[in-house]
Every structure is written in structure tokens, then in C-alpha cells.
Amino acid sequence: MENGRLLIEEYEVNSSTIILLPIVYGSRIFTKIHELEEDSISPFKPLEIVKESCYSFGSTYEGRKEAARKLIGAVQKVPIAVSPLIYLFPTTSPENPHCVWVAHEHVVDYKRGEEHCTTIVKFSNNQYIPLPISLSSFENQLIRTVMLKTKILKSKDTPTAKTIYSSKLRKSNSAEEPENYFW
């Protein structure tokens, strides 16, 4: 493999995943996986890795995409909550073979690149990666992802959830001695 990088057959997106980049390898599309401390290459397309990772966390990609659409009202280039703590967004249509998947949590900074429609992204491991996406589109994808994350986190703080987990004491009116109970 190029530059001694590790070729891995199976990969699950995790909290160390920074970005999934499509690369041409012969006549196929592989994925260059950047993590916090190492890079590797998978013989699968980025979208295939995202889909399999959704399964690993108990759902389908299609289900997560539909939920995101409903929550934030986006129709195209929808960010995906792979798990409650891992959010990825696509740079183009996920079906596009050049689509890059970016882990929102690891984006530290970004700026317009010198080439047309390019954004230079600084990640949490201090690595800079140029992406084929305009600055405004990149910012829009970040905003959508933050909206999705906020809606999902707020849904865990609904009145129903508050009632279930409330630690408010209430008096019992049972036939036995009145005692305090947690509801």
C-alpha cells in the first residue's frame, strides 16, 4: 500500500475518525481514513463505511438520514448521526464517488483555499486537509450538523424524559404510613 499505510478490511467509524476521503485505486474507489493518530486505507467506498457504521450502532443509514431530514428540514447532503456522539457530514451528494465525509467534532478551523471551490480544514490533530468544497458550502454543512446534534440532544431533554428522571419528592397517600417516594 502507498507510503506504508495500513490496508484494513473492516472499519467502523469511531470517536477518533476525522475524515473519510475517497481515493482512486486502479479502477476502484477506496477510502483513505484519517484518525487522530494514524491513517489507513479501506477497499470500501466512504459511503459503504458510513452505512456499515450505522448498522454497528443499531440503525440503518437510510433511517438515520430520514430522521435527520425530518429534524432539520434538509433534503440534500444531510448530516448523519452515526451514533449519539458521532456526527458526519458529506461534502457533496453521498452518492457522488468524490464525496468526502467529515467528522464534525474534529473540525477546529477552516479557511478558503487558493484553488477555486476549495476549503482548507484544520482538524483536532493539527492536520490541514484541503477539501473540494466551497467555503460557504462547508459552513452550511457545519451549521446543519450542529442543528442536528442540538435537536437530538434536546430530544433527550423532553418533558417526558424530565418526568421519568425527576428527583422531586412526592407524598404517598397509601394506607400504610405516608412516606416520601421518588417519581
N, C-alpha and C positions, 0 to 999 in steps of 0.2 A: 504494500500500500504506500501511497506517496508520503514522503518525509517521515517514514517510520510510524505513521499514525495507526492506531489500533482499528481493525475491522471487527465490528461486532454484529452478530446475527440478530440478537434481540435487544431492544431498548425500550425503556419506559421513561417518559418524561417525569422529572422529579424536581425537587427544590433547588438542585444545582444546575439544572438545564438553563442555559442562557438564550440559545438561539438554534434553530434547525434550518440549515441552508441547503438548498438543492444544488447538487453538483453533477455535471455530466461525466459519466464514467463509461467509456465506449459508446454504446448506443442506448444506454440506460441512464435513468436519473437515480442517483444515490443521495444520501443525506450526510452532510458534514455537521456533526453535533458538537457544539461548543458548550462545555460545562465550566464551572468556576475554576477547576484546577487541571482539566485535561480536555483534549479534543479526540473525537473518534469518528469513524465513518460507518454508516449502516447501508446495506444494499437495498434498503426500502426508501420510498419517497417520503418527504416530510409529512404529507397528509396521512399516509398509512401509519406512521409512527404516532401521530396525534390521535387517530381513530383507535388504535390498539391501546394507547394510554388511557383513553376514556373508558374502554372496557375494563381495564385494570382497576379503575376507581369506581366501578359499579354502574356504568351507564353507557349509552351509545353516543357516538359523535353527533348523529342526527338529533337525538334527544336533547343533548346539551346545546346544539345550535338552535333548535326550535325554542328552547327555554330562553336563551339569550335574546333571540328575536322578539319574543313576547315581552321580556323585561325592559329592554332598552329601545325597542322600536326600530332597530336596524334591520335592513333586508339583505344587504351585501357586505362582504368582508366582516362577518360577525366574529367578535372575540369569543373564545371558548374557555369556560371554567373547567379545566381538566379535572380538578379536584377543588374542594373549598379553599385551598391555599395556593393553587397553581393556575395562573391565567395566561393564556397565549393569545396573540392576535396575528392575523395574516396580513402581509403587505399588499397582496393582490387577491384576486379570486382564489380560494383554496384549490380549485380545480386546475389552475394555471400551473404548468410544470416549473415555473420560475418563482412560485410563491415561497416566501420566507416566513417562518413562524417565530415570533419574538416573545420572550418571557417578560411580561410587564414588570415584574418585581426587580429585575436586574438592570433596567434602563436607568442610568444615572444622569446622563446628559445627552444632548444631541444638537447638531447644527447642520445647516445647509452645506452640501458637498460642492466641490468645484465643478463636477460634471453635472449636466442637466438631469433633473429629477433624481438626485442622489442625496441621501441624508447620511451623515457620519454619526454613528451612535457609540457612546461610551457606556460600557457595561460595568457592573459592580466588581469585576476582577481587573479593572483598569484597561481592558482591551477595547480598542476602537475598531469598529467594523463598518465599512461603507455599505449601505443598502440601496437597492434600486427602487426608491420611493421618494416622492417629493416631500419637502418639509411639512407642508400643510396636510398632506395625507397621513404622514407619520403622526403628527399631532392629533389629528382626528381619530386615528386608531387608538392612541393612548387615552384620549378622552372617553371613547366608547368603552374601553376596558375598565377604566376607573368607574364609569357609570354602572357597568355590570357588577363589578366587585361590590360597590356600595349597595346596590339593590339586593344582592344575595346576602350580604352581611346584615342589612336592615331586616330582611325577612326572618332572620333568626331572632329578631327583637320585636316580634309582633305582640299584640295584647294577649293572644292565646298563649304564646310562649311565656310571657311575663306571669300570667296566672298560674301556669303549671309550676314555674320555678320560684314563685313568690315566697318569701320567708316571713310574710306578715302573720302574726299570731291571731287566731280567732278563738272565741269561746265556744265550747261544745255545750249543747243543751240536751245531752243524753240523760238517761235515767240514772246512770252512775254519777259519781262525783264529777262536777264540772272540772275539766282540765283544759289546758291550752294545747291546741293542735296546730301543726303547720299545714297549710293548704297549698 
